[in-house]
Amino acid sequence: MGPPARRRVLLTSPTFWPLSDGVANSADFYAQALTRAGYDVTVLTQQRQGLEGREVRAGIDIRRLGVAGSMNILDRYRGQVAALEALIRGLEYDALLAHCWQTWSTDLGMKFSLRHRPGTPIAIVSHGLSTNTLSTWNARLKYPFWRRYQNQVVPEMIRTASRLVVLFDQADEDRFLDVNIARGLGVPYTIIPNVPGYDARLAEAVSSARFGRLCEKRICLCIGAFDHKKNEMFVLDAFARANLPDSALVMVGYKENRYSANLRKLADRLGISDRVLIFSALSREEIAFLYRHAWVYLCGSRTECQPIVVLDAMASKTPFISTPVGCVPSLPGGVIAGDPEEMATALIELASSVERYERLQTAGLQAIESGFSKERVEELIGGLLRELVHAGASPALINRTA
């Protein structure tokens, strides 16, 4: 008798490697963890310009399709929907992991899986439900069109799935709304947190000459997407108010856009453009280097769940000052600030107390090592898959019996 057949996992995600947003990084970690655990992993994600429709990376079979949209009638499904269904129909897999709400990859992936592979266990891996997050005018415009999705579709998907996976045991009316819904339904859920992407070894690959004499200053670091939701304007305002000597604000985004141009204009108006450095499209090594040399991490976001950028700060022993978004107030190693004046005050106080600064460094790193380490989260992912595969032939079996 030959060796037992390897278990196969289908993972769907709207974004994936080589993209580096929070969802892409999380989905990639899941895929790598399961590959290391001996599973054959296929990833279905959106086609992006310049990327192959199919490629194998570190044993992960990545399939990219030109599909977009969601259940919102203002953003209908479009593109290769029929090809997506045909692909799912033809694949053999023992479990489906669908990352994210409000996206074609989960909604259609789950729909087609139930249609063509009934009985295959499904886990919805939440990165937060954003139907009530009204931080932009676009979100306000779409708000009425998400009512049915929130009130009918999400509850039914939670009941149908074998398991809902959430980042943190917190329920609210913003990004942890799905936890609220699950509790109301009496449906249990599994908590698997994000992991930091920071790796000190990557930082060693970058010469300090890359950033000139920047490392001689107190680096206040802020990494995001250069947009209204990430709210870097808040951080820039706070940095200017604090006016700390020998300090520099380093802001990093994916690409230059109108928002980053407006950041530069504001820095000019505030007279601090010589102390504000704005970078885009930095490598993972360069970002790790900045974390390693940062004095403090600043987060001004209007909405988050469990931001990896804050976990990276904790992992690099960099105290953070953040707005009270998502589960950040529950994370050790930082200070919460409700407005730019409070963030400026926190910066000044942190600069005046070495003891408090070192206490935050220690608390943040200890929390990473005990609760957010890659080893621990990898074990949780492996446990989830063993649970799903053991449940075998019935979607929702785990939820009915947990």
C-alpha positions, 0 to 999 in steps of 0.5 A: 500500500502506498503513502496516504494521499495528501489533503488538498486545500482551495484558498480564495482571496481577492488579493495575494502575493506579490501584493503586500496589503494586509489580506494578501499577506495573511492569505499568503501566510495561510497558504505557506503554513498549510504547504509546510503542514503537508497540504496541497494548496491551490489559491484563486485570486484576482488577475493583476497586470503584469502577473501570470494567470498561473504560477507555482511559488514555494509549492503553492499553485496560484490561479489568477482570474479576471473576476471582480465585483461583489454582491453590491449592485453598485459593484456587480460581478464581472469578468471571467465568472463562468471560467471561475465556476468551471475551474472550481467544478474541475478542482479536487479539494478537501476544504475551502478557505475563503478570505474576506467578506464583500468580495467575489472570491468568497461569495462566488467561491462559496456558491460554486463550491456548494453547488459542485462539491456539496459536503466539502467543509468551508471556512470563512476567514474574516478580515472584518465586515465593512458594511457599517464603516462610513469613513469615506463618501463612497462608503456612505453612497454604498451604505444602503445597498449593503443592508441586505448583505449584512442582514440576510446574506452574512447570517446565512453564510455564517450558518452555512459555513463549517467555521467562521474564523476571526482575528480577535474576540471582539464584537462591535458595530464596525469592523467586528460586526460579523462577530456580533452577528455570529454571537446573535446567531449562537454560532461559535467562531475560531480566533486566529490572529494576524502575524507580524511580517517583520523579520530582523534578518531582512533589515540586515540586507539594507545598507544604512547608506540607503537612507542617508543620515536619517537613522541619526534622528528619532524616526516616527514611522507611518506605513499605509496606503496614502488614503483617507481611511489610513488618515496620514494627515492626522499623523502629519498634524500630530508630528508637527504639533509635537515638534520634537527636536532631532525627529523625522516623520517617515511615511511609506505607501504603496504608490504616489497619488493625490493624497501623498501629494497633498501630504507634501503640500501640508508639510510645506505649509506647516514648515516641516517639509525638511523633516518629513520623508515620503516614500512609495513602493519600498521593498520588504527589506527596506521596510524592515530596516525602517521598523528596526531603526524607528523610534515610534510607530504612528497610526492615524487610521479611521478604521482597522481590525487588527493592523499588521503594521502595528503588530510589526511595530510590536515585533520590532520593539517599536512603541506605537501611538494609534487611534482607537481602531479595531482591537488596537486598544487591547494591544500592549506596547502602545498608547491610544490617541483620539485626536492629533493633539493627544498623539502629539502629547503622547509623543512628547511624554514618550520622549521624556520618559526612557522608563516608560518607553522601554516598558512599552517596548518590552510589553509589545514584544512579549505579546508577540512572542506569546500570542502572535508568533508565527509558530503559534498561529501556524499551529492554529491554522493547522488545527483548523484544517484538521478540524475541517477535514475531520468534519468531512462530509457536511458543511456546517457540521462543526458549527452545529456540534461545537 
